[in-house]
């Protein structure tokens, strides 16, 4: 994940409610168009969901699962 995507994701994870595109753009100090592209990539990756017209939030379950597997020291990759 790029640093820019991680920054947008961190803002959404810290939010107590879904955020509008403009609010996210202001929070990361980037243009709305650029943030829209970053969010689109995060949606495709399953890290962000669109709640309604122009409202976005982080996918909570995925983040919790990643943190748990990282804390336990176990790898989530499967050997072939």
C-alpha positions in Angstrom: 0.0 0.0 0.0 1.3 3.4 -0.9 2.0 6.0 1.8 -0.8 8.2 0.4 -3.3 5.4 0.5 -2.2 4.5 4.1 -2.7 8.2 5.1 -6.2 8.2 3.7 -7.0 4.9 5.4 -5.6 6.1 8.7 -7.9 9.2 8.6 -11.0 7.0 7.9 -10.0 4.5 10.6 -9.7 7.3 13.2 -13.1 8.8 12.2 -16.1 8.2 14.5 -18.5 8.4 11.5 -18.4 8.1 7.7 -16.6 11.0 6.1 -17.3 13.0 3.0 -14.7 13.2 0.2 -14.0 16.9 0.9 -13.4 16.2 4.6 -10.9 13.5 3.8 -9.2 15.7 1.3 -8.9 18.6 3.8 -7.6 16.2 6.5 -4.8 14.9 4.2 -4.2 18.3 2.5 -4.6 16.9 -1.0 -6.9 17.7 -3.9 -10.3 16.1 -4.0 -9.7 14.5 -7.3 -6.5 12.8 -6.1 -8.2 11.6 -2.9 -11.1 10.2 -5.0 -8.6 8.1 -6.9 -6.9 6.9 -3.7 -10.3 6.0 -2.2 -11.3 4.1 -5.3 -8.1 2.0 -5.0 -8.9 1.3 -1.3 -12.4 0.3 -2.2 -11.1 -2.2 -4.8 -8.7 -3.5 -2.2 -11.6 -4.0 0.2 -10.2 -1.6 2.8 -12.8 1.2 2.4 -16.6 1.1 1.7 -18.9 3.7 0.2 -21.8 4.1 2.6 -23.9 6.5 0.6 -23.5 9.3 -1.8 -20.1 10.8 -1.1 -19.7 9.0 2.3 -16.8 6.6 3.0 -15.6 4.6 5.9 -12.9 2.1 6.7 -13.8 -1.5 6.7 -13.5 -2.3 10.4 -13.4 -6.1 10.4 -10.5 -6.3 8.0 -8.3 -4.0 10.1 -9.0 -5.9 13.3 -8.1 -9.2 11.6 -4.8 -7.8 10.3 -3.9 -6.4 13.7 -4.6 -9.7 15.4 -2.6 -11.7 13.0 0.3 -9.2 13.2 0.3 -9.3 17.0 0.4 -13.0 17.2 3.4 -13.2 15.0 1.7 -15.6 12.6 2.0 -15.2 8.9 -1.3 -14.9 6.9 0.3 -16.3 3.8 -0.2 -19.9 2.8 2.7 -22.0 1.7 2.2 -23.7 -1.8 
